[in-house]
């Protein structure tokens, strides 16, 4: 039976796990609702429905445009989302603004403190679907500029998770950069769709940061080796393992 302390490196999804993807996207989408005279109080336009429709559209755009920056992907997604929801067609500038909002999305309240605690035990790397510029802005804004040991983005790799090439790229890089083997890597993420299922397919274990109430990336057949509501809960569990080992 593996323990959390058996691993040497945590590979993080960021948006949805460390940064509140859903709250950020919904806030950025509010002008589109107002333009059509709608509000999130309308049951046809509640946050859950908007996110579910967005999650249906976004992976298709990513597969069709694997080399586009994530901000550009969102700019393409935006008018499709408006159309699917029956809202007024946005201008190109409005869609571009939605795509560029990624850097403004907020971090979860526990993220930075938990990352600092986990960094005493592990190498921490990013495996994200966002582009480099968006990640840099998002990290500065939502994660107080936390310094990860490495950052691997879809822009660098040329494909989007759940494509296994993203995980192959990460595993190759951590072996070259840190001498860390595949069995020493723990994928740490919220999204079952983007992270946990492909992690299982490629043969690495995963820790599910559940984020209660989250919509994006859910599947009816979740797979994981550990499950925590928050990253702080995971840090608590790691520290407990370490304390027990010293007894």
Order of alpha helices (4+ residues) and beta strands (2+ residues): beta-alpha-alpha-alpha-alpha-alpha-beta-alpha-beta-alpha-alpha-beta-alpha-beta-beta-alpha
